[in-house]
Structure formats: structure tokens, C-alpha cells
Amino acid sequence: MSKPSLPQGTRDFNAETVRKRNHIFNTIRSVFEVYGFQPLETPAMENLDTLMGKYGDEGDKLIFKILNNGLDNPAKQQQVKEDFEKILIGKNTKGITERALRYDLTIPFARYVAMNHGQLTFPFKRYQIQPVWRADRPQRGRYREFYQCDCDVVGSYSLLNEVELANIYATAFEKLGVDVEIKINSRKLLAALAELCGGADKMIDITIAIDKLDKIGIEKVKEELAQRGLNGSQINIIEKYLSISGSNDEKLLAIKHLMGNNLTANKGMDEIEYLLNYSLPTNDLPTGQAGSRLTIDFTLARGLNYYTGIIFEVKAKGVQMGSIGGGGRYDDLTGTFDVPNIPGVGISFGVDRIYDVMEELNLFPETVQIATQVLFFNLGDAESKAAFGLMQQLRAKNIRCEMYHEQTKFDKQFKYADKKQIPYAVIIGTKELEEGNCNLKNLKDGGQQTLTNRQLLNFTF
């Protein structure tokens, strides 16, 4: 018999981890709701043709395909065998797989909008918190099954949406206690860079290479660009673009000098300036504003092909970790489903990486781990029956309670409370039963007080 195991890149979550993750989910969800977004859920699997071709060649390789079901007779088994042989010679694989696990939440959302656009009120603002799957190489901060928290606005070209999304990032991470940098760029600047380097057809090659800059360094990026057919002078322009540094104002001056009067670049710079100017901190604004957290990063590319305007990436300060959020503008994503001219913009929170950051920086509140608030000791049949009645009344007031499962020594019940980090114990013995009261013990500081049953029911835990 084989030992039990998990598929690579997946994890079990114990109670402590689930509570911490729920703290993240609930915090982000509360921010989405405050900003007027409504929830949506889509199936774990989508038709393969819904997903393929939407993420670029690199992304398409990471899509988890699902084998067609129904090998219940020899004829079907023979058909699958023939279909597998077709794969080897590059033919259609529809006989083997027609569905796949979702790669992200954006494309399923676009499919939903395309299918339901006649019934939706635009601009349509939705948030979605569900798992996604990628056939990636597992490593720290990267898993094959992980959750995303997305919010998107479709049906509006207004850059006010980008302003709000930047502030959603700032607000959510402030509430979580994570100090972040929100990096921004515009895909229009990358499109302009491609124009300077020979034409728009170069954009995918350029963005795929640039997107690897943090991982492989500038020299390897230049090598990859050469392998993708760019010549020395074109690579030199890209290197100048990637070397731009300084403050946001200094970066804008440098990019204007490099791009000259390129119309596409001017549109991209206007977008960035609008976002920066709208997000400038002022004295009358509360905390949770994007403000100084926004940093122009022209090396930011976001390798997905569907982005067309402002793009975002969020990095946590004080910890070595990849991006913990990202997104951007996509002005015709539903066009791939034959429903054109529905613009959109959205962002995503990488919950698993956020969890790792908060764990490393010890940012989870202590109260997150308090499940049971009160443990009722079990000291006899009559005593436990009285305790049970009080416990049910506290539960009716949403106080989380439990009773020890059997009559046993005090020491064993105290150890149980300690291991579960239960802050209070209610002890009803023979004397307390006769007098109609109980002993309430604070297990954190050791303090104890005798309360009437009514006082217990009105106690603030």
C-alpha cells in the first residue's frame, strides 16, 4: 500500500492556516464591497477554446487540460489511442481534451460578460475570489493550485477606474498591515517601443523578454531579444528604455526624450500622468490612498497579451517575494468571444504570496487564531447539563463555545484549552450548581471571578 501524498504544488490547510487565509479574504472582500463591486463565481473548468490563445505562448503551456471522460468500452479506448497519436504529429487534440481548469479569473469573467452582456448594467463591477490552476514548476510563492482575488470594471474607458483600483490596492494592503509599492506602466509605451524597433509585430517578442528582466538580468534579456530577431540598434533602444531611473517626474522626462513625438507613447504618458495627478495625497483625504505608493516602472510588461493600457504590479517591502498583485486595462477582451467594444480594467491579489509575506513579517493579528472563546468544563452529569444550557444561551449571542467531551481531571481539561488557545473557561461544580452561579477563569492572565448565570450571559468576552 502506498503512502498518502499530495500532487506537487498543492497543499492541505489546517485550522490555523484557514483562519489566517480567511482574514486575508475577508479584508480584501470588505474593500471590494466598499468600492461598489459585487460578487461572481464561475466554474472550475472552462471549454479549452475559451482559454487557449488568451495568455500568449508561455501562458498557454501552463494550462491544465482535462482528459475527456468515458473510456467505458474498447471502441472509446481505441479512439483515445488514435487521438494521442495525432498529438505526436501535431494534429487536432479535440478527441482527447475539450476542457481545462481555469488559468486565471479574468478570461472566465470575460466569457461571462460576453454571454450575459444583454442583462448587465454597465459599467459592471465584479469581484471574484476562487482557486485557479497552472501547470507551473512549484517553488516558494508559486503553486499549481492557488487562490486569486480579482476585481474588474467593464463597460467604461474612464481612467477614474484605474484611480479607484490603485486605491483599492492601497486600502486593502494598509488594512492587512503590508507596506507595498504599487508599480505602474502603460502597454501603450511598450507598443511605442515596438514601433521604434521596427513595428507593432515586435511587441510580443519584446514584452515576453522584458517580463523576464527580474529573473534573468539585462544581458540575458538582450540575448533573448537577439534570438527573437531584433538587431543591435533595436536592442540598444530597448536597453536605454529599461535603464530609465529616478523619480516619477524624472522618468517621465526621460521617456519623453526617448520616444520623441510618437503618438502611441504620448497617449501612454498621458494615462500615467492622469493616474499620478489624481492620486496625489492631500491633507483632507483619509489613509488608504495610493499617493506616494505609486511608482513608474518602465520595465513592467505583464506578459499577458490582452493588456492595452495602464498595467499594475504590487511588491511588498521588507521581504524577498515576487509580485503579490497585478492587473491592468484590456480594451477589447470580450472581442475574442465575438462581443466587441466592451472595455475593461481589473486587478488581482495573489493571496498565497500575501499569506507568505504576512507570515514572514508576523503581521497576522493574535485574535485571528481565537476560534473557541469559552470552554465549559465537564465535571459531572448534573453539572454538565447546567453548563450545556448556559453554553447554548451564549451561542445564541454568537459567543463561540464548546464543552469538554467527557468527565475527567481538571488538568486534562486545562491542557485542552491551552492547546486550542481558548481564552476563557467556565467551571460549574457541585457548589456552583447549588448556588446558581459559575466560576469564570481568564486563561491568559490566570484571573478568576464568580458570576451569577445572568452575569455570565451578559459578560463581554
VEXZA-954927 format. One record per residue (C-alpha): residue in one letter; residue number from 1; z, y negated, x. Coordinates in Angstrom, 2 decimals. Each point is the difference from the previous one (the first is absolute). Layout:
N
{a, NUM, {Z, Y, X}}
...
***
This chain:
461
{m, 1, {0.00, 0.00, 0.00}}
{s, 2, {-1.00, -3.39, 1.42}}
{k, 3, {2.46, -2.83, 0.42}}
{p, 4, {-0.25, -2.84, -2.53}}
{s, 5, {-1.85, -3.03, 1.32}}
{l, 6, {-1.76, -3.21, -1.06}}
{p, 7, {-3.64, -1.02, 0.48}}
{q, 8, {-0.40, -2.30, 2.99}}
{g, 9, {0.44, -3.66, -0.84}}
{t, 10, {2.13, 0.61, -3.12}}
{r, 11, {3.76, -0.24, -0.47}}
{d, 12, {2.89, 0.93, -2.26}}
{f, 13, {2.31, -2.86, -0.99}}
{n, 14, {3.72, 0.60, -0.43}}
{a, 15, {2.19, -2.08, -2.34}}
{e, 16, {0.86, -2.57, 2.69}}
{t, 17, {-3.66, -0.55, 0.84}}
{v, 18, {-1.08, -0.15, -3.64}}
{r, 19, {2.59, -2.69, -0.74}}
{k, 20, {-1.15, -2.07, 2.95}}
{r, 21, {-3.63, 0.39, -1.02}}
{n, 22, {0.86, -0.95, -3.58}}
{h, 23, {1.68, -3.14, 1.34}}
{i, 24, {-3.35, -0.93, 1.58}}
{f, 25, {-2.01, 0.93, -3.09}}
{n, 26, {2.30, -1.88, -2.37}}
{t, 27, {0.08, -3.11, 2.19}}
{i, 28, {-3.78, -0.19, 0.28}}
{r, 29, {-0.47, 0.86, -3.68}}
{s, 30, {2.34, -2.82, -1.04}}
{v, 31, {-2.09, -2.48, 2.02}}
{f, 32, {-3.25, 1.27, -1.55}}
{e, 33, {1.49, -0.44, -3.47}}
{v, 34, {1.25, -3.53, 0.75}}
{y, 35, {-3.54, -0.96, 1.03}}
{g, 36, {-1.46, 1.27, -3.28}}
{f, 37, {-1.50, 3.34, 1.08}}
{q, 38, {0.05, 3.01, -2.34}}
{p, 39, {0.28, 3.69, 0.96}}
{l, 40, {-2.83, 2.53, 0.14}}
{e, 41, {-0.24, 3.66, 1.02}}
{t, 42, {-3.12, 2.01, 0.78}}
{p, 43, {-0.50, 3.76, 0.66}}
{a, 44, {0.82, 1.57, 3.37}}
{m, 45, {-3.58, 1.21, 0.29}}
{e, 46, {-3.28, -1.78, -0.60}}
{n, 47, {-3.59, 1.17, -0.18}}
{l, 48, {-1.31, 0.24, 3.55}}
{d, 49, {-2.86, -2.42, -0.61}}
{t, 50, {2.56, -2.61, -1.16}}
{l, 51, {1.57, -0.01, 3.48}}
{m, 52, {-2.77, 0.81, 2.47}}
{g, 53, {-1.84, -2.90, 1.59}}
{k, 54, {2.69, -2.56, -0.83}}
{y, 55, {2.08, 0.14, 3.20}}
{g, 56, {-2.62, 0.11, 2.75}}
{d, 57, {-0.86, 3.00, 2.14}}
{e, 58, {3.46, 0.11, 1.58}}
{g, 59, {1.80, -0.08, -3.35}}
{d, 60, {-2.30, 2.54, -1.66}}
{k, 61, {0.95, 2.54, 2.68}}
{l, 62, {3.66, -0.26, -1.08}}
{i, 63, {-0.54, 0.78, -3.68}}
{f, 64, {1.72, 3.21, -1.13}}
{k, 65, {-2.63, 1.95, -1.93}}
{i, 66, {1.08, 2.54, -2.62}}
{l, 67, {-1.82, 3.34, -0.24}}
{n, 68, {-1.46, 0.80, -3.38}}
{n, 69, {2.15, 2.43, -1.93}}
{g, 70, {-1.07, 3.23, -1.69}}
{l, 71, {-0.67, 2.83, 2.46}}
{d, 72, {0.76, 2.52, -2.73}}
{n, 73, {-3.10, 2.18, 0.39}}
{p, 74, {-2.31, 1.23, 2.82}}
{a, 75, {-2.87, -2.26, -1.11}}
{k, 76, {2.07, -3.14, 0.47}}
{q, 77, {1.26, 1.22, 3.36}}
{q, 78, {-3.58, 0.58, 1.11}}
{q, 79, {-0.98, -3.49, -1.18}}
{v, 80, {2.80, -1.57, 2.04}}
{k, 81, {-1.09, 1.98, 3.05}}
{e, 82, {-3.55, -1.33, -0.38}}
{d, 83, {1.30, -3.54, -0.50}}
{f, 84, {2.06, 0.21, 3.19}}
{e, 85, {-3.15, 1.03, 1.85}}
{k, 86, {-1.72, -3.11, -1.41}}
{i, 87, {2.72, -2.15, 1.58}}
{l, 88, {-0.91, 1.36, 3.42}}
{i, 89, {-3.56, -1.24, -0.39}}
{g, 90, {1.03, -3.32, -1.52}}
{k, 91, {-0.93, 0.60, -3.63}}
{n, 92, {1.78, -0.99, -3.23}}
{t, 93, {3.58, 1.28, -0.28}}
{k, 94, {0.43, -0.54, -3.75}}
{g, 95, {0.28, 3.71, -0.65}}
{i, 96, {3.11, 0.11, 2.20}}
{t, 97, {1.77, -3.28, -0.68}}
{e, 98, {-0.42, -2.67, -2.65}}
{r, 99, {3.47, -1.57, 0.09}}
{a, 100, {2.36, -1.45, 2.62}}
{l, 101, {3.53, -1.34, 0.31}}
{r, 102, {0.06, -3.77, -0.16}}
{y, 103, {-0.22, -1.73, 3.40}}
{d, 104, {1.50, -3.26, -1.21}}
{l, 105, {0.78, -1.77, -3.29}}
{t, 106, {-2.70, -2.68, 0.15}}
{i, 107, {-3.11, 2.10, -0.70}}
{p, 108, {1.66, 1.88, -2.90}}
{f, 109, {1.03, -3.41, -1.36}}
{a, 110, {-3.58, -1.25, 0.29}}
{r, 111, {-1.18, 3.12, -1.83}}
{y, 112, {2.58, -0.67, -2.74}}
{v, 113, {-1.16, -3.61, -0.38}}
{a, 114, {-3.64, 1.09, -0.14}}
{m, 115, {0.80, 2.52, -2.75}}
{n, 116, {2.20, -2.37, -2.04}}
{h, 117, {-1.31, -3.51, 0.73}}
{g, 118, {-0.93, -0.56, -3.65}}
{q, 119, {3.63, 0.37, -1.07}}
{l, 120, {1.71, -1.89, 2.84}}
{t, 121, {1.16, -3.63, -0.01}}
{f, 122, {-1.24, -1.76, 3.14}}
{p, 123, {1.31, -0.89, 2.45}}
{f, 124, {1.56, 3.46, -0.11}}
{k, 125, {3.11, 0.33, 2.18}}
{r, 126, {1.29, 3.51, 0.67}}
{y, 127, {2.41, 1.71, 2.35}}
{q, 128, {0.05, 3.68, 0.87}}
{i, 129, {2.59, 2.09, 1.87}}
{q, 130, {-1.25, 3.55, 0.67}}
{p, 131, {-0.64, 2.46, 2.85}}
{v, 132, {-3.32, 0.21, 1.87}}
{w, 133, {-1.36, 2.61, 2.41}}
{r, 134, {-1.92, -0.24, 3.27}}
{a, 135, {-1.13, 2.78, 2.33}}
{d, 136, {1.30, -1.96, 2.97}}
{r, 137, {1.74, 1.19, 3.16}}
{p, 138, {3.74, -0.18, -0.79}}
{q, 139, {2.10, -2.21, 2.26}}
{r, 140, {2.87, -2.47, -0.25}}
{g, 141, {-0.66, -2.33, -2.90}}
{r, 142, {-3.14, 1.91, -1.04}}
{y, 143, {0.08, 2.85, -2.50}}
{r, 144, {-2.47, 2.07, -1.99}}
{e, 145, {1.86, -0.64, -3.24}}
{f, 146, {1.59, -3.39, -0.48}}
{y, 147, {0.67, -2.64, -2.63}}
{q, 148, {-1.77, -3.29, -0.44}}
{c, 149, {1.13, -2.98, -2.06}}
{d, 150, {-3.01, -2.09, -0.98}}
{c, 151, {-0.53, -3.11, -2.05}}
{d, 152, {-3.44, -1.38, -0.82}}
{v, 153, {-1.58, -2.78, -2.02}}
{v, 154, {-3.54, 0.52, -1.33}}
{g, 155, {-2.25, -2.33, -1.91}}
{s, 156, {0.69, -3.17, 1.99}}
{y, 157, {-1.50, -1.67, 3.07}}
{s, 158, {2.87, -2.47, 0.30}}
{l, 159, {1.70, -0.17, 3.40}}
{l, 160, {3.26, -0.66, -1.85}}
{n, 161, {0.15, 3.79, -0.30}}
{e, 162, {0.07, 0.32, 3.80}}
{v, 163, {2.76, -2.61, 0.12}}
{e, 164, {2.06, 1.99, -2.50}}
{l, 165, {-0.55, 3.29, 1.83}}
{a, 166, {1.15, -1.56, 3.27}}
{n, 167, {3.15, -1.18, -1.77}}
{i, 168, {0.55, 3.43, -1.56}}
{y, 169, {0.07, 1.42, 3.52}}
{a, 170, {2.41, -2.71, 1.15}}
{t, 171, {2.29, 0.41, -3.01}}
{a, 172, {0.13, 3.80, 0.06}}
{f, 173, {0.70, 0.27, 3.71}}
{e, 174, {2.62, -2.73, -0.17}}
{k, 175, {1.78, 1.94, -2.75}}
{l, 176, {-0.19, 3.15, 2.15}}
{g, 177, {1.33, -1.90, 3.01}}
{v, 178, {-3.06, 0.71, 2.16}}
{d, 179, {-1.20, -2.88, 2.19}}
{v, 180, {-3.81, 0.12, -0.07}}
{e, 181, {-3.12, -1.69, 1.26}}
{i, 182, {-2.84, -0.22, -2.55}}
{k, 183, {-3.29, 0.04, 1.87}}
{i, 184, {-3.10, -1.40, -1.68}}
{n, 185, {-3.71, -0.15, 0.73}}
{s, 186, {-3.22, -0.24, -2.01}}
{r, 187, {-2.70, 2.64, -0.07}}
{k, 188, {-2.44, -2.90, -0.28}}
{l, 189, {0.85, -0.88, 3.60}}
{l, 190, {-0.75, 3.56, 1.03}}
{a, 191, {-3.28, -0.17, -1.93}}
{a, 192, {-0.80, -3.24, 1.84}}
{l, 193, {0.85, 1.69, 3.30}}
{a, 194, {-2.50, 2.74, -0.87}}
{e, 195, {-2.61, -2.67, -0.75}}
{l, 196, {0.59, -1.52, 3.44}}
{c, 197, {-0.41, 3.47, 1.50}}
{g, 198, {-3.36, 0.87, -1.46}}
{g, 199, {0.40, 0.36, -3.75}}
{a, 200, {2.10, 1.09, -2.94}}
{d, 201, {-0.86, 3.65, 0.65}}
{k, 202, {2.26, -0.17, 3.07}}
{m, 203, {3.13, -0.81, -2.04}}
{i, 204, {1.19, 3.57, -0.67}}
{d, 205, {-0.42, 0.98, 3.66}}
{i, 206, {1.90, -3.12, 1.10}}
{t, 207, {2.86, 0.30, -2.49}}
{i, 208, {0.55, 3.71, 0.68}}
{a, 209, {0.28, -0.71, 3.74}}
{i, 210, {2.17, -3.12, -0.42}}
{d, 211, {2.35, 1.85, -2.36}}
{k, 212, {0.92, 2.27, 2.93}}
{l, 213, {0.95, -2.86, 2.35}}
{d, 214, {3.78, 0.56, -0.22}}
{k, 215, {-0.41, 3.71, 0.68}}
{i, 216, {-2.59, 0.11, 2.79}}
{g, 217, {-0.08, -3.49, 1.57}}
{i, 218, {-2.81, -2.48, 0.59}}
{e, 219, {-1.85, 1.97, 2.71}}
{k, 220, {-0.29, 3.11, -2.18}}
{v, 221, {-1.10, -2.19, -2.93}}
{k, 222, {-2.76, -1.45, 2.19}}
{e, 223, {-1.06, 3.51, 0.99}}
{e, 224, {-0.16, 1.05, -3.65}}
{l, 225, {-2.00, -3.09, -0.92}}
{a, 226, {-2.50, 0.85, 2.76}}
{q, 227, {-0.22, 3.57, -1.31}}
{r, 228, {-0.73, -1.44, -3.45}}
{g, 229, {-3.03, -1.86, 1.36}}
{l, 230, {1.28, -3.51, 0.75}}
{n, 231, {-1.27, -1.64, 3.20}}
{g, 232, {1.97, -1.83, 2.66}}
{s, 233, {-0.40, -3.53, -1.40}}
{q, 234, {1.02, 1.17, -3.48}}
{i, 235, {3.06, 1.77, 1.37}}
{n, 236, {0.88, -3.18, 1.91}}
{i, 237, {0.00, -2.00, -3.26}}
{i, 238, {2.28, 2.59, -1.61}}
{e, 239, {2.35, -0.10, 3.00}}
{k, 240, {0.26, -3.79, -0.29}}
{y, 241, {0.75, 0.40, -3.71}}
{l, 242, {2.73, 2.56, 0.68}}
{s, 243, {1.59, -2.11, 2.76}}
{i, 244, {0.70, -3.02, -2.26}}
{s, 245, {3.74, -0.78, 0.05}}
{g, 246, {2.54, -2.74, -0.60}}
{s, 247, {1.41, -1.56, -3.17}}
{n, 248, {-1.78, 0.28, -3.33}}
{d, 249, {-1.49, -3.48, 0.47}}
{e, 250, {-1.13, 0.83, 3.54}}
{k, 251, {-1.61, 3.23, -1.16}}
{l, 252, {-1.93, -1.82, -2.73}}
{l, 253, {-1.31, -2.55, 2.51}}
{a, 254, {-1.08, 2.79, 2.36}}
{i, 255, {-1.77, 2.01, -2.70}}
{k, 256, {-1.87, -3.12, -1.19}}
{h, 257, {-1.20, -0.57, 3.54}}
{l, 258, {-1.12, 3.62, 0.39}}
{m, 259, {-1.73, 0.29, -3.37}}
{g, 260, {-1.72, -3.41, 0.00}}
{n, 261, {-1.52, -0.85, -3.38}}
{n, 262, {-0.28, 3.54, -1.29}}
{l, 263, {0.29, -0.27, -3.81}}
{t, 264, {1.69, 3.38, -0.44}}
{a, 265, {2.61, -0.90, 2.61}}
{n, 266, {0.64, -3.37, -1.67}}
{k, 267, {0.74, 1.74, -3.29}}
{g, 268, {2.43, 2.35, 1.76}}
{m, 269, {1.78, -2.87, 1.73}}
{d, 270, {0.28, -1.90, -3.30}}
{e, 271, {1.71, 3.05, -1.56}}
{i, 272, {2.50, 0.26, 2.82}}
{e, 273, {0.78, -3.73, -0.02}}
{y, 274, {0.51, 0.06, -3.78}}
{l, 275, {2.49, 2.86, 0.30}}
{l, 276, {1.88, -1.64, 2.86}}
{n, 277, {0.16, -3.43, -1.64}}
{y, 278, {1.15, 1.40, -3.35}}
{s, 279, {2.72, 2.02, 1.71}}
{l, 280, {1.51, -2.78, 2.09}}
{p, 281, {3.79, 0.02, -0.51}}
{t, 282, {1.53, -2.96, -1.81}}
{n, 283, {3.61, -0.96, -0.62}}
{d, 284, {-0.16, 0.55, -3.77}}
{l, 285, {-1.21, 3.62, 0.22}}
{p, 286, {2.47, 2.90, -0.02}}
{t, 287, {0.05, 2.71, 2.64}}
{g, 288, {-2.52, 2.80, -0.17}}
{q, 289, {-3.06, -2.18, 0.75}}
{a, 290, {-2.73, 1.10, 2.40}}
{g, 291, {0.06, -3.27, 2.00}}
{s, 292, {0.56, 0.52, 3.72}}
{r, 293, {-0.35, 3.79, -0.33}}
{l, 294, {-3.80, -0.42, -0.28}}
{t, 295, {-1.82, 0.45, 3.31}}
{i, 296, {-3.75, -0.10, 0.55}}
{d, 297, {-1.14, 3.10, 1.87}}
{f, 298, {-3.74, 0.12, 0.62}}
{t, 299, {0.32, 3.53, 1.40}}
{l, 300, {1.02, 1.18, -3.47}}
{a, 301, {-2.94, 1.90, -1.46}}
{r, 302, {1.29, 2.49, -2.63}}
{g, 303, {-2.53, 2.80, 0.55}}
{l, 304, {-0.73, 0.61, -3.69}}
{n, 305, {-3.48, -1.11, -1.01}}
{y, 306, {0.83, -1.48, -3.39}}
{y, 307, {1.87, -3.12, 1.21}}
{t, 308, {-1.96, -3.25, -0.29}}
{g, 309, {2.40, -2.93, 0.47}}
{i, 310, {3.62, -0.60, 1.04}}
{i, 311, {1.68, 3.07, 1.48}}
{f, 312, {3.72, 0.60, 0.63}}
{e, 313, {2.09, 2.14, 2.30}}
{v, 314, {3.80, -0.01, 0.24}}
{k, 315, {1.97, 0.89, 3.12}}
{a, 316, {3.77, 0.36, 0.27}}
{k, 317, {1.70, -1.94, 2.79}}
{g, 318, {2.48, 1.63, 2.34}}
{v, 319, {-1.32, 3.55, -0.27}}
{q, 320, {-2.93, 1.97, 1.40}}
{m, 321, {-1.97, 0.97, -3.08}}
{g, 322, {-3.53, -0.35, -1.33}}
{s, 323, {-0.81, -2.15, -3.00}}
{i, 324, {2.33, 0.35, -3.00}}
{g, 325, {-2.35, -1.72, -2.42}}
{g, 326, {-3.59, -1.11, -0.35}}
{g, 327, {-2.78, -0.93, -2.39}}
{g, 328, {-2.56, -2.62, -0.82}}
{r, 329, {-2.79, -1.37, -2.17}}
{y, 330, {-2.76, 2.27, -1.36}}
{d, 331, {-2.48, -1.90, -2.10}}
{d, 332, {-2.10, 2.85, -1.40}}
{l, 333, {1.97, 3.23, 0.26}}
{t, 334, {-0.72, 1.05, -3.59}}
{g, 335, {-3.69, -0.52, 0.72}}
{t, 336, {0.02, 3.43, 1.63}}
{f, 337, {0.72, 1.36, -3.50}}
{d, 338, {-2.89, -1.93, -1.62}}
{v, 339, {2.30, -2.76, -1.30}}
{p, 340, {-0.92, -2.99, 2.20}}
{n, 341, {1.48, -3.48, 0.34}}
{i, 342, {3.69, 0.82, -0.41}}
{p, 343, {1.67, -1.54, 3.07}}
{g, 344, {3.39, 1.13, 1.20}}
{v, 345, {2.70, -0.38, 2.62}}
{g, 346, {3.00, 2.18, 0.74}}
{i, 347, {2.71, 1.01, 2.45}}
{s, 348, {1.83, 3.20, 0.81}}
{f, 349, {3.51, 0.80, 1.29}}
{g, 350, {0.34, 2.99, 2.34}}
{v, 351, {3.27, 1.38, -1.37}}
{d, 352, {0.44, 2.78, 2.56}}
{r, 353, {-0.34, -2.37, 2.93}}
{i, 354, {2.22, -2.56, -1.72}}
{y, 355, {2.62, 2.74, -0.36}}
{d, 356, {-0.23, 0.84, 3.72}}
{v, 357, {0.34, -3.69, 0.94}}
{m, 358, {3.02, -0.52, -2.24}}
{e, 359, {1.63, 3.18, 1.27}}
{e, 360, {-0.51, -1.00, 3.65}}
{l, 361, {1.33, -3.52, -0.61}}
{n, 362, {2.86, 1.24, -2.22}}
{l, 363, {-1.06, -2.20, -2.93}}
{f, 364, {0.89, 2.20, -2.97}}
{p, 365, {3.01, -1.30, -1.98}}
{e, 366, {3.05, 2.27, 0.01}}
{t, 367, {0.01, 0.04, -3.80}}
{v, 368, {-3.36, 1.81, 0.00}}
{q, 369, {1.81, 3.23, 0.89}}
{i, 370, {2.59, -0.18, -2.78}}
{a, 371, {-1.10, 2.51, -2.61}}
{t, 372, {3.18, 1.17, -1.74}}
{q, 373, {2.44, -2.88, -0.36}}
{v, 374, {2.98, 1.96, -1.34}}
{l, 375, {1.15, 3.58, 0.59}}
{f, 376, {2.43, 1.43, -2.57}}
{f, 377, {2.28, 2.59, 1.57}}
{n, 378, {0.32, 3.37, -1.70}}
{l, 379, {3.73, 0.87, -0.19}}
{g, 380, {0.27, 2.36, -2.97}}
{d, 381, {-1.49, 0.86, -3.37}}
{a, 382, {1.77, -2.66, -2.06}}
{e, 383, {-0.24, -2.58, 2.77}}
{s, 384, {-3.74, 0.57, 0.52}}
{k, 385, {-0.66, -0.20, -3.74}}
{a, 386, {1.69, -3.41, -0.16}}
{a, 387, {-1.86, -1.07, 3.15}}
{f, 388, {-3.30, 1.11, -1.50}}
{g, 389, {0.53, -2.21, -3.05}}
{l, 390, {0.65, -3.04, 2.19}}
{m, 391, {-2.96, 0.86, 2.20}}
{q, 392, {-2.37, 0.09, -2.97}}
{q, 393, {1.23, -3.42, -1.13}}
{l, 394, {-0.64, -1.43, 3.47}}
{r, 395, {-3.45, 1.58, 0.05}}
{a, 396, {-0.74, -1.74, -3.30}}
{k, 397, {0.62, -3.23, 1.94}}
{n, 398, {-2.49, 1.08, 2.70}}
{i, 399, {2.72, 0.83, 2.53}}
{r, 400, {-1.22, 2.95, 2.06}}
{c, 401, {2.67, 2.71, -0.16}}
{e, 402, {0.49, 3.69, 0.64}}
{m, 403, {2.86, 2.50, -0.18}}
{y, 404, {0.78, 2.49, 2.73}}
{h, 405, {-1.43, 3.32, -1.15}}
{e, 406, {3.15, 2.15, 0.27}}
{q, 407, {3.78, -0.21, 0.24}}
{t, 408, {0.93, 0.03, 3.66}}
{k, 409, {2.14, -1.68, 2.66}}
{f, 410, {0.09, -3.80, 0.36}}
{d, 411, {-1.31, 0.26, 3.55}}
{k, 412, {-3.21, 1.74, -1.03}}
{q, 413, {-0.73, -2.56, -2.72}}
{f, 414, {0.68, -2.92, 2.35}}
{k, 415, {-2.38, 1.52, 2.58}}
{y, 416, {-2.69, 0.33, -2.66}}
{a, 417, {0.37, -3.69, -0.90}}
{d, 418, {-0.10, -0.98, 3.67}}
{k, 419, {-3.20, 1.96, 0.71}}
{k, 420, {-1.73, -1.57, -3.00}}
{q, 421, {1.32, -3.48, 0.86}}
{i, 422, {1.56, -0.38, -3.46}}
{p, 423, {2.09, -3.21, 0.06}}
{y, 424, {2.53, 0.80, -2.78}}
{a, 425, {2.00, 3.01, -1.20}}
{v, 426, {1.81, 0.32, -3.32}}
{i, 427, {2.96, 2.37, 0.08}}
{i, 428, {1.60, 1.24, -3.22}}
{g, 429, {2.87, 2.42, 0.48}}
{t, 430, {2.66, 1.33, -2.37}}
{k, 431, {2.06, -3.21, 0.14}}
{e, 432, {-3.01, -2.28, -0.55}}
{l, 433, {-1.16, 2.17, -2.88}}
{e, 434, {3.37, -0.35, -1.73}}
{e, 435, {0.16, -3.77, 0.55}}
{g, 436, {-3.64, -0.70, -0.96}}
{n, 437, {-0.97, -1.54, 3.29}}
{c, 438, {-1.69, 0.90, 3.32}}
{n, 439, {0.08, -0.70, 3.71}}
{l, 440, {-3.02, -1.85, 1.37}}
{k, 441, {-0.43, 0.40, 3.75}}
{n, 442, {-2.28, -2.18, 2.11}}
{l, 443, {-1.36, 2.48, 2.53}}
{k, 444, {-1.26, -2.71, 2.33}}
{d, 445, {3.27, -1.82, 0.67}}
{g, 446, {2.47, 2.64, -1.24}}
{g, 447, {1.50, -2.26, -2.65}}
{q, 448, {1.26, 1.57, -3.23}}
{q, 449, {1.07, -1.38, -3.38}}
{t, 450, {1.17, 1.43, -3.29}}
{l, 451, {-2.04, -1.12, -3.00}}
{t, 452, {0.14, 0.68, -3.68}}
{n, 453, {-3.06, 1.75, -1.38}}
{r, 454, {-1.12, -3.27, -1.61}}
{q, 455, {0.40, -1.86, 3.31}}
{l, 456, {-2.11, 2.66, 1.74}}
{l, 457, {-2.79, -0.42, -2.53}}
{n, 458, {-0.02, -3.77, 0.65}}
{f, 459, {0.30, 0.26, 3.79}}
{t, 460, {-2.77, -1.57, 2.08}}
{f, 461, {-1.27, 2.66, 2.41}}
***
